[in-house]
């Protein structure tokens, strides 16, 4: 086993990300990435530091004929969790599937956010006499459209779940990648890093600016329910586009992190998840319950405002997630 593979496996067995190892080594993450991709070799001082960090000898690191079991004999007991092997072909197939479904996931969420727009506009248009329908009739037509759009989005989610189910182990089990996989994944991730950052920035800005059309309409038109309804529709539309950018790029990057076992997919986090309730699932089930409760309450007009639950819940989820990460880093 060559040095690059030994560093990868020792880092993962110790539940470290490349960033964490780089911090302990006082080097850049790119340096660790090059070591693991066999693009460069650490100098003697860094070899000594690696041996101290991982608790192994320098000889066991440098001698290719020593395998991982010999190298880690003092660190790994018989009850060490099984490491599932991921081949280059499997990793390539997963990345291709994940990229395709990242766009689908973003599309499904976009449709969920857009689904109540027509219902809100038709209900208010009927109430204000802008269309030859009553408020209830306009709302009911819009409700049917919302259900159809939600059904399409749900169907997309089912397809995503079916295609991604063979790779669920990447989120739950500790893995060991075949030689060359980590370097390939890291290279792809770095090539997409600039695009990822731009997508996050654009998506965030759009979500922040989504309120501007509604405020502008209220300033120009004053208190007018019909124009306010259009302003809310534009808010939903712009917010949906922003969320699309964020979800698509985040889902794609999570695929890289799963194979590299970094951040939320590190071995330490996987072991934690095995003994914890899925908070995200509980959160979105509660959000769905609130959406339905609000929609079916208040003599039917609750549907005008129920759609606001999704963008608000999405923003709150992002804020909570980032605060949680910040707290863990501190």
C-alpha positions in Angstrom: 0.0 0.0 0.0 1.5 3.4 -1.0 1.7 6.4 1.3 -1.2 8.2 -0.4 -3.6 5.4 0.4 -2.2 5.1 4.0 -2.9 8.8 4.7 -6.4 8.6 3.3 -7.3 5.5 5.3 -5.7 6.7 8.5 -7.4 10.1 8.2 -10.8 8.5 7.7 -10.3 6.0 10.5 -9.5 8.9 12.8 -12.7 10.7 11.7 -10.8 13.7 10.2 -11.6 15.8 7.2 -8.8 17.1 5.0 -9.2 20.5 6.5 -8.8 19.1 10.1 -5.7 17.2 9.2 -4.3 20.2 7.4 -4.9 22.3 10.5 -3.1 19.9 12.7 -0.2 19.7 10.2 -0.1 23.5 9.8 -0.4 23.2 6.0 -3.1 24.0 3.4 -5.9 21.6 2.5 -4.5 21.6 -1.0 -1.3 20.1 0.3 -3.2 17.3 2.0 -5.2 16.8 -1.1 -2.0 16.4 -3.2 -0.5 13.9 -0.7 -3.7 11.8 -1.0 -3.8 12.1 -4.7 -0.2 10.9 -5.0 0.6 14.3 -6.7 3.3 15.1 -4.1 5.0 13.6 -1.1 5.3 15.2 2.4 8.8 15.9 3.6 10.5 14.1 6.5 9.3 16.5 9.1 5.7 16.1 7.9 6.1 12.3 7.9 7.1 12.5 11.5 4.1 14.7 12.3 1.8 12.3 10.5 3.2 9.4 12.6 2.6 11.3 15.8 -1.0 12.4 14.8 -2.0 8.9 13.8 0.0 7.0 16.4 2.0 4.9 14.0 5.7 4.5 13.2 7.4 6.4 10.3 8.6 3.1 8.9 5.0 1.8 8.6 4.1 5.0 6.7 7.1 4.9 4.3 7.3 1.2 3.5 4.9 0.3 0.7 5.0 -3.4 1.5 3.3 -2.8 4.9 -0.5 -3.0 4.5 -3.0 -1.0 6.5 -3.6 -3.8 9.0 0.1 -3.9 10.0 0.3 -0.1 10.0 -2.7 0.2 12.3 -2.1 -2.9 14.4 -1.8 -0.8 17.6 -4.8 1.3 16.9 -7.5 -1.0 15.5 -9.2 -3.7 17.6 -11.2 -6.7 16.5 -14.4 -4.7 16.9 -13.4 -2.0 14.3 -16.5 -1.3 12.1 -16.5 -2.9 8.7 -15.4 -0.6 5.9 -17.4 -0.9 2.7 -15.2 -0.8 -0.4 -16.1 1.8 -3.1 -14.6 1.1 -6.5 -13.7 3.7 -9.2 -16.7 2.5 -11.3 -19.1 2.7 -8.4 -17.9 6.2 -7.5 -18.1 7.4 -11.1 -21.6 6.0 -11.4 -22.7 7.6 -8.1 -21.3 11.1 -9.1 -23.2 10.9 -12.5 -26.4 9.9 -10.8 -26.0 12.5 -8.0 -25.4 15.4 -10.5 -28.5 14.4 -12.5 -30.6 14.2 -9.4 -29.2 17.4 -7.9 -31.0 19.3 -10.7 -34.2 17.2 -10.1 -34.2 17.9 -6.4 -33.8 21.6 -7.0 -36.7 21.4 -9.6 -39.0 19.6 -7.2 -38.4 22.2 -4.4 -38.9 25.0 -7.0 -42.3 23.5 -7.9 -43.4 23.2 -4.3 -42.6 26.9 -3.7 -44.4 28.0 -6.9 -47.4 25.8 -6.4 -49.6 28.2 -4.3 -49.0 31.3 -6.5 -52.0 30.8 -8.9 -54.3 30.0 -6.0 -53.4 33.2 -4.1 -53.8 35.4 -7.3 -57.1 33.8 -8.4 -58.6 34.0 -4.9 -57.8 37.7 -4.5 -58.8 38.4 -8.1 -62.2 36.8 -7.5 -62.6 38.7 -4.2 -61.8 42.1 -5.8 -64.0 41.4 -8.9 -61.1 41.3 -11.4 -62.3 38.0 -12.8 -65.8 36.6 -13.3 -65.3 34.2 -10.4 -66.0 34.4 -6.7 -63.2 34.3 -4.2 -64.0 30.7 -3.4 -64.2 29.6 -7.0 -60.9 31.3 -7.8 -59.3 29.7 -4.8 -60.6 26.3 -5.6 -59.3 26.4 -9.2 -55.9 27.5 -7.9 -56.0 24.8 -5.2 -56.5 22.1 -7.9 -53.5 23.6 -9.8 -51.4 23.6 -6.6 -52.2 19.9 -5.9 -51.3 19.0 -9.5 -48.0 20.8 -9.3 -47.3 19.3 -5.9 -48.1 15.8 -7.3 -45.6 16.4 -10.1 -42.9 17.5 -7.6 -43.7 14.5 -5.4 -43.3 12.1 -8.4 -39.9 13.7 -9.1 -38.9 13.0 -5.5 -40.0 9.4 -5.8 -37.8 9.0 -9.0 -34.9 10.6 -7.1 -35.3 8.3 -4.2 -35.4 5.2 -6.4 -32.2 6.1 -8.3 -30.3 7.2 -5.2 -31.4 4.2 -3.0 -28.4 2.0 -4.1 -26.1 4.6 -2.7 -27.8 5.2 0.7 -24.9 3.4 2.4 -22.6 6.5 1.6 -24.6 8.5 4.2 -24.7 5.7 6.8 -21.7 3.5 6.6 -18.0 4.0 6.9 -16.3 3.5 3.5 -12.9 2.8 2.0 -12.4 4.1 -1.5 -10.3 2.3 -4.1 -7.0 3.8 -5.1 -7.4 6.9 -7.2 -11.0 7.5 -6.2 -10.3 10.3 -3.6 -8.0 12.1 -6.0 -10.5 11.9 -8.8 -13.3 13.2 -6.6 -11.2 15.9 -5.1 -10.2 17.1 -8.6 -13.8 17.3 -9.7 -14.8 19.1 -6.5 -12.1 21.7 -6.9 -13.0 22.3 -10.6 -16.6 23.1 -9.5 -15.7 25.2 -6.4 -15.9 28.6 -8.1 -19.2 27.7 -9.7 -20.5 26.4 -6.4 -19.6 29.7 -4.6 -21.2 31.8 -7.4 -24.4 29.7 -7.2 -24.6 30.1 -3.4 -24.1 33.9 -3.7 -26.6 34.3 -6.5 -29.2 32.1 -4.7 -28.8 34.0 -1.5 -29.0 37.4 -3.1 -32.2 36.4 -5.0 -33.8 35.2 -1.7 -33.0 38.4 0.0 -34.2 40.6 -2.9 -37.4 38.6 -3.4 -39.3 41.0 -1.1 -38.4 44.0 -3.2 -41.2 43.7 -5.8 -43.8 43.4 -3.1 -42.5 46.5 -1.3 -42.3 48.4 -4.6 -45.9 47.5 -5.5 -47.1 48.6 -2.0 -45.2 52.0 -2.4 -46.6 52.6 -5.9 -50.1 51.2 -5.6 -50.7 51.7 -1.9 -53.0 49.3 -0.1 -54.4 47.1 -2.8 -55.1 43.4 -2.3 -55.0 42.5 -6.0 -51.6 44.1 -6.6 -50.3 42.8 -3.3 -51.2 39.2 -4.5 -49.1 39.7 -7.6 -46.3 41.0 -5.4 -46.5 37.9 -3.2 -46.5 35.8 -6.4 -43.3 37.6 -7.6 -41.8 37.0 -4.1 -42.4 33.3 -4.4 -41.1 33.2 -7.9 -37.8 35.0 -7.2 -37.3 33.1 -4.0 -37.9 29.8 -5.8 -35.2 30.6 -8.4 -32.8 31.5 -5.6 -33.6 28.3 -3.7 -33.1 26.3 -7.0 -29.5 27.6 -7.3 -28.7 26.9 -3.7 -30.2 23.4 -3.6 -28.8 22.2 -6.9 -25.2 23.2 -6.1 -25.4 22.0 -2.5 -26.8 18.6 -3.5 -24.0 18.2 -6.1 -21.3 19.1 -3.6 -22.8 16.8 -1.0 -22.1 13.9 -3.4 -18.4 14.8 -3.4 -18.4 15.0 0.4 -20.1 11.6 0.8 -17.2 9.9 -1.1 -14.6 11.9 0.7 -16.3 11.4 4.0 -16.1 15.1 4.9 -18.3 17.6 6.9 -21.7 16.1 7.5 -20.6 12.8 6.0 -17.5 12.2 8.1 -17.3 8.9 9.9 -17.8 10.6 13.2 -21.1 12.1 12.0 -22.2 8.8 10.6 -21.7 7.1 13.9 -23.6 9.9 15.6 -26.5 9.6 13.2 -26.9 5.9 13.9 -27.9 6.7 17.5 -29.9 9.9 16.9 -33.3 10.9 15.7 -33.4 12.3 12.2 -34.1 15.9 13.2 -34.4 17.1 9.6 -37.1 14.6 8.9 -39.0 15.6 12.0 -38.6 19.3 11.1 -40.1 18.9 7.6 -42.9 16.7 8.9 -43.9 19.4 11.4 -43.7 22.1 8.6 -46.0 19.9 6.4 -48.4 19.6 9.3 -48.4 23.4 9.9 -49.0 23.9 6.1 -52.0 21.6 6.0 -53.4 22.9 9.4 -53.2 26.5 8.2 -54.7 25.7 4.8 -57.7 23.8 6.0 -58.4 26.3 8.8 -60.0 29.8 8.8 -63.0 28.9 6.5 -60.8 28.3 3.5 -58.9 31.5 3.3 -55.9 30.0 5.1 -54.7 28.7 1.7 -53.9 32.2 0.7 -51.2 32.3 3.3 -50.3 28.6 3.8 -47.9 28.7 0.9 -45.7 31.1 2.9 -44.9 28.3 5.2 -42.4 26.7 2.7 -40.1 29.6 1.9 -40.1 30.7 5.6 -39.4 27.1 6.7 -36.6 26.8 4.1 -35.0 30.0 5.3 -35.2 29.1 8.9 -33.8 25.6 8.2 -30.8 27.2 6.5 -30.3 29.6 9.4 -30.5 26.9 12.0 -28.2 24.6 10.1 -25.5 27.3 9.8 -25.8 28.3 13.5 -25.5 24.6 14.4 -22.3 24.3 12.3 -20.9 27.5 13.8 -21.6 26.2 17.3 -19.9 22.9 16.6 -16.8 24.7 15.3 -16.6 26.9 18.4 
